[in-house]
Amino acid sequence: MKPESVIVVGGGLGGLSCALALGRQGHAVRLLEQSDEIAPIGYGVQIGPNVLPVLDGLGVGARIRQAAYAPDCLMLRDAYDGEPIFRIDLKSAEFRERFPAPYVAIHRVDFHEVLLDACRALPNVDLNQATQVTGFSQTDESVTVHSRGKPDLTGSALVAADGLRSVLRSQLHPHDTSVSIGYAANRTIVPAADAPPVLRQERGVSMWTGENFHVIYYPVRGATEINIVGVFEMPRDLAADDAGSYIAHVHAITAKAHPAVHEVISVLNLKRRWSIADRQPTRKWSEGRVTLLGDAAHATLQSLAQGAGMAIEDSAVLAQEMAAHPEDPAGAFQAFERRRYLRTGRVVLESRALWPRYHCGGLAAQVRSAQWREMRDTDFYRCLNWLWQAAV
């Protein structure tokens, strides 16, 4: 390992994007992933119009477009009567004029493979798996990464892209923890040919919103497969390994839902769930030669479908600042944080604000639906302009 190498911890979309961005600039990069294989969990991910231009800049935009599916719209329906609450056209002339790229959905495995192949093609990017990082130490001249059962690694800089429960963030912020919101997500991908009719009817991103739950689905891989996510409020006293009570709870809180919602849930894998959490925005992402990136810096709820997008934007900005401060990683990291803090903080806080609007009931739900039904495509485009315009 070259002593001037930049060490990137985390082999997800953010870590790979960062390694690729830095590697294309000529940096020696060593990426460390704790799993035995650098591979993702295989579900879908949405990519907003702000993200594809960044991927173009990383040299992988064409392959992502080829592997992705371009949905017709974003559709929100009432989970009880099935009536539309809004439909945002993603292929209108105004959308194409206003935003820099299409809105697409892609299988996470396909996305990951494109980035991984691009990293492997660079001789200055070294990919390492089965490395469980436990912490770091640094001097004015270098940073050293400590791992369980492996020799220490020393480089010129360290980027922590190790996700929501980042080990390295916990060293920078010992008293800071992720914020669980009391909901869990269940994810499934099914072949379109085997899916219930409701899942095959739409050619957009379709979401059904109810009190304390929602279900969302969209095509991937040329509409041959359908990605499905169900999100449900968790009982407070439910044990993590109690699948039976959880499944009964899901059926209870969706009992009055439209038959189409039950069709979706019928093919949803309810035996495996992920707790949903985010992070409180913080101004301190870096300390000397160490910085945080992606979810490790600004984990967000899924309300705006921008978790992966923000990590990819981070990677491009970080590479730009490393180029602007070639002999000063600490200065580059501080400039990176200044450029990204407000935008990512807004994504975190606006996603939090949307969450109760998606999951409310009673009068609050009626008012929300009435407000959103008054809006037209132009209104939604204007509301999303800050997010979907290219920011890098």
C-alpha positions in Angstrom: 0.0 0.0 0.0 1.4 3.4 -1.0 1.7 5.7 2.0 -0.1 8.5 0.2 -3.1 6.3 -0.4 -6.6 7.5 0.5 -8.4 4.9 2.5 -12.1 4.5 1.9 -14.1 2.4 4.4 -17.4 0.9 3.1 -18.1 -0.9 -0.1 -21.7 0.4 -0.7 -22.8 2.8 -3.4 -21.2 5.8 -1.6 -17.9 4.1 -0.9 -17.5 2.8 -4.5 -18.5 6.2 -5.9 -15.9 7.9 -3.7 -13.2 5.4 -4.7 -14.1 5.8 -8.4 -14.1 9.6 -8.2 -10.7 9.8 -6.4 -9.3 7.0 -8.6 -10.1 8.8 -11.8 -8.2 11.8 -10.5 -5.1 9.6 -10.0 -5.2 9.1 -6.3 -4.1 5.7 -5.0 -7.2 4.4 -3.2 -7.7 1.5 -0.9 -11.3 0.5 -0.2 -12.1 -1.6 2.8 -15.3 -3.6 3.1 -16.2 -5.6 6.2 -18.2 -8.3 4.4 -16.5 -11.3 2.8 -17.7 -10.0 -0.6 -18.1 -6.4 -1.9 -21.8 -6.9 -2.8 -25.1 -5.2 -2.0 -28.4 -6.4 -0.7 -30.4 -6.9 -3.9 -33.3 -4.5 -4.0 -34.2 -1.4 -6.0 -33.0 2.1 -5.7 -34.4 5.3 -7.2 -32.1 7.9 -8.9 -33.3 11.4 -9.1 -32.5 13.8 -12.1 -29.8 15.4 -10.0 -27.8 12.2 -9.8 -27.4 11.0 -13.3 -25.2 14.0 -14.3 -22.8 13.1 -11.5 -22.7 9.6 -12.7 -21.9 10.9 -16.2 -19.0 12.8 -14.7 -17.8 9.5 -13.1 -17.8 7.9 -16.6 -20.6 5.4 -15.7 -23.8 7.3 -16.7 -24.3 5.5 -20.0 -24.1 2.1 -18.4 -26.5 3.2 -15.6 -29.0 4.5 -18.2 -28.8 1.2 -20.0 -29.4 -0.9 -16.8 -32.1 1.4 -15.4 -35.8 1.7 -15.9 -37.4 5.1 -16.5 -40.8 5.2 -14.8 -43.6 7.3 -16.3 -44.7 9.0 -13.1 -44.6 9.2 -9.3 -48.1 8.1 -8.2 -49.5 8.4 -4.6 -52.8 6.7 -3.8 -55.0 6.6 -0.7 -54.5 3.2 0.8 -58.2 2.8 1.7 -60.3 4.0 -1.2 -57.6 3.7 -3.9 -58.1 7.2 -5.2 -55.1 9.1 -6.6 -53.7 11.8 -4.3 -51.1 13.0 -6.8 -49.5 12.0 -10.0 -46.2 13.6 -11.0 -45.4 13.2 -14.7 -41.7 12.3 -15.1 -41.7 12.4 -18.9 -43.5 15.7 -19.7 -41.9 18.4 -21.9 -41.7 20.7 -18.8 -39.9 18.0 -16.8 -37.3 17.6 -19.6 -36.9 21.3 -19.9 -36.6 21.9 -16.2 -34.4 19.0 -15.0 -31.0 17.9 -16.3 -31.7 14.1 -16.6 -34.4 11.5 -16.4 -35.7 10.0 -13.1 -34.8 6.3 -13.1 -35.1 3.2 -11.0 -32.4 0.5 -11.0 -31.8 -2.8 -9.3 -29.2 -2.1 -6.6 -27.1 -5.1 -7.7 -26.9 -3.7 -11.2 -26.0 -0.3 -9.9 -23.3 -1.7 -7.6 -21.8 -3.9 -10.4 -21.4 -0.9 -12.7 -19.5 1.0 -10.0 -17.5 -2.0 -9.0 -16.5 -2.8 -12.6 -15.4 0.9 -13.1 -13.3 0.7 -9.9 -11.7 -2.6 -10.9 -10.7 -1.1 -14.2 -8.5 1.5 -12.4 -5.0 0.1 -11.5 -4.7 2.6 -8.7 -7.9 1.4 -6.8 -7.3 -1.5 -4.5 -10.5 -3.3 -3.3 -10.3 -5.3 0.0 -13.1 -7.3 1.6 -13.4 -9.1 5.0 -11.8 -6.1 6.8 -13.7 -5.1 9.9 -12.5 -1.6 10.8 -12.6 -0.8 14.5 -11.2 2.8 14.6 -8.5 5.2 13.5 -5.6 7.3 14.8 -3.8 10.1 13.1 -0.9 12.5 13.2 -0.3 15.7 11.3 1.2 13.7 8.5 -1.0 10.6 8.1 -4.0 8.5 9.3 -4.0 4.9 10.4 -6.9 2.5 10.3 -7.2 -0.2 12.9 -9.0 -3.5 12.0 -10.0 -6.6 13.9 -7.4 -9.4 13.3 -5.5 -7.5 10.6 -2.5 -5.2 10.4 -3.0 -1.5 10.7 -3.1 0.4 7.4 -1.7 3.9 7.1 -2.6 6.4 4.4 -2.7 10.1 3.7 -6.5 10.5 4.3 -9.5 8.5 5.5 -13.1 8.6 4.1 -15.7 6.9 6.3 -18.5 5.7 4.0 -19.6 2.9 6.4 -23.3 3.7 6.6 -26.0 4.6 9.1 -24.3 2.8 12.0 -20.8 4.0 11.1 -18.1 2.8 13.5 -15.9 5.7 12.5 -18.6 8.3 13.1 -19.0 6.9 16.6 -15.3 7.7 17.2 -15.8 11.3 16.0 -19.1 11.7 17.9 -19.1 9.2 20.8 -22.4 10.3 22.2 -24.2 10.6 18.9 -26.5 7.7 17.8 -28.8 7.0 15.0 -32.5 8.1 15.5 -35.0 5.2 15.2 -38.4 6.4 14.2 -40.4 3.3 15.2 -41.0 1.9 11.7 -39.6 -1.1 9.9 -39.3 -1.8 6.1 -39.8 -5.1 4.4 -38.4 -5.5 0.9 -39.0 -8.0 -1.9 -38.3 -8.3 -5.7 -40.6 -10.5 -7.7 -40.7 -11.5 -11.4 -43.3 -9.4 -13.2 -44.8 -12.5 -14.8 -45.6 -13.9 -11.3 -46.8 -10.7 -9.7 -50.4 -9.9 -8.8 -52.2 -7.8 -11.5 -52.0 -4.5 -9.5 -48.2 -4.7 -9.6 -48.2 -5.0 -13.3 -50.7 -2.3 -14.2 -48.5 0.8 -13.4 -45.5 1.9 -15.3 -44.4 4.4 -12.6 -43.3 4.5 -9.0 -46.6 3.7 -7.2 -47.2 4.3 -3.5 -50.2 3.7 -1.4 -50.4 5.7 1.9 -52.3 4.8 5.0 -52.3 5.5 8.7 -49.0 4.2 10.1 -48.0 2.4 6.9 -47.3 2.6 3.2 -46.4 0.3 0.4 -44.4 1.3 -2.7 -43.4 -0.6 -5.9 -41.8 0.0 -9.2 -40.4 -1.9 -12.2 -36.7 -2.6 -12.6 -34.6 -4.5 -15.2 -36.7 -3.5 -18.2 -40.0 -4.1 -16.2 -39.2 -7.8 -16.0 -39.0 -7.5 -12.2 -40.9 -5.4 -9.6 -39.3 -4.0 -6.5 -41.7 -3.8 -3.5 -41.2 -2.1 -0.2 -43.7 -2.1 2.7 -43.1 0.2 5.7 -45.1 -0.3 8.9 -45.1 1.2 12.3 -43.5 -1.1 14.9 -45.1 -2.2 18.1 -42.9 -0.9 20.9 -42.6 -4.1 22.8 -42.0 -6.4 19.8 -38.9 -8.6 20.1 -36.5 -8.5 17.1 -36.9 -12.2 16.4 -40.7 -12.4 16.8 -41.8 -12.8 13.2 -45.2 -14.2 14.0 -46.4 -11.2 16.1 -45.0 -8.8 13.5 -46.8 -10.4 10.6 -50.1 -10.4 12.7 -49.5 -6.7 13.5 -49.0 -5.8 9.8 -52.2 -7.5 8.8 -54.0 -5.7 11.7 -53.0 -2.2 10.8 -53.8 -2.8 7.1 -57.0 -4.6 7.7 -59.2 -1.8 6.3 -56.9 -1.1 3.3 -58.0 -1.4 -0.3 -57.8 -4.9 -1.8 -54.9 -3.8 -4.0 -52.8 -3.1 -0.9 -53.5 -6.6 0.3 -52.4 -8.0 -3.1 -49.1 -6.2 -2.7 -48.6 -7.4 0.9 -49.4 -10.9 -0.2 -46.1 -11.1 -2.0 -44.1 -9.0 0.4 -41.4 -10.8 2.5 -42.6 -10.1 6.0 -40.1 -12.4 7.7 -37.1 -10.1 7.3 -37.4 -6.4 8.3 -35.1 -3.4 8.6 -35.5 -0.8 11.3 -35.8 2.7 9.8 -33.6 5.4 11.3 -31.8 8.6 10.3 -29.1 10.9 11.8 -29.4 14.3 13.4 -27.6 16.7 11.1 -24.2 17.8 12.5 -21.7 20.3 11.2 -18.7 18.3 12.2 -18.0 15.7 9.5 -14.3 15.9 9.6 -11.4 15.8 12.0 -8.0 16.4 10.5 -7.4 13.8 7.8 -10.7 12.0 8.4 -14.1 12.8 7.0 -17.5 11.2 6.8 -19.5 10.6 3.6 -23.0 9.5 2.7 -25.2 7.9 5.4 -22.3 8.1 7.9 -22.5 11.9 7.6 -26.2 12.5 7.0 -28.4 9.4 7.0 -31.9 10.3 5.9 -35.3 8.8 5.8 -36.6 7.5 2.5 -39.2 10.2 2.0 -37.4 11.9 -0.9 -35.6 8.7 -2.2 -32.3 10.5 -2.1 -30.0 8.5 0.3 -27.9 7.0 -2.5 -28.1 10.3 -4.5 -26.7 12.4 -1.7 -23.8 9.9 -1.2 -23.0 10.0 -4.9 -23.1 13.8 -4.9 -20.8 13.8 -1.9 -18.3 11.7 -3.8 -18.0 14.1 -6.7 -17.7 17.2 -4.4 -15.1 15.5 -2.2 -13.0 14.6 -5.3 -13.3 18.2 -6.5 -12.0 19.5 -3.1 -9.2 17.0 -3.0 -8.1 18.2 -6.4 -8.3 21.9 -5.2 -6.3 21.1 -2.0 -3.8 18.5 -3.3 -1.4 18.8 -0.3 -4.0 19.5 2.4 -6.6 16.7 3.0 -7.8 18.4 6.1 -8.5 21.6 4.2 -10.2 19.7 1.5 -12.4 17.9 4.0 -13.5 21.2 5.6 -14.3 22.7 2.2 -16.3 19.5 1.3 -18.3 19.8 4.5 -19.1 23.5 3.9 -20.3 22.8 0.4 -22.5 19.8 1.4 -23.8 20.6 4.8 -26.8 22.8 4.0 -28.1 20.6 1.0 -27.8 17.3 2.9 -29.2 18.8 6.0 -32.2 20.0 4.1 -32.8 16.5 2.6 -32.7 15.0 6.2 -35.1 17.6 7.7 -37.5 17.7 4.7 -37.6 13.9 4.7 -38.5 14.0 8.4 -41.2 16.6 7.7 -42.8 14.5 5.0 -42.8 11.3 7.1 -45.9 12.1 9.2 -47.7 13.5 6.2 -47.3 10.1 4.5 -48.4 8.2 7.5 -51.1 10.3 9.2 -54.8 9.4 9.6 -58.1 11.0 10.2 -58.5 14.7 9.5 -54.8 15.2 9.0 -54.8 12.7 6.2 -57.9 14.4 4.6 -56.3 17.8 4.7 -53.0 16.5 3.3 -54.8 14.8 0.4 -56.9 17.8 -0.3 -53.8 20.0 -0.4 -51.9 17.7 -2.7 -54.8 17.1 -5.0 -54.9 20.9 -5.7 -51.3 20.8 -7.0 -50.4 20.3 -10.6 -47.1 19.0 -12.2 -45.7 22.5 -12.3 -46.3 23.0 -8.6 -44.5 19.8 -7.7 -41.7 20.6 -10.1 -41.3 24.0 -8.4 -41.3 22.3 -5.0 -38.6 19.8 -6.1 -36.5 22.2 -8.1 -34.0 22.7 -5.3 -33.5 18.9 -5.1 -33.7 17.7 -8.7 -31.5 20.4 -10.3 -27.9 19.4 -10.7 -26.0 20.5 -7.6 -22.5 19.3 -8.4 
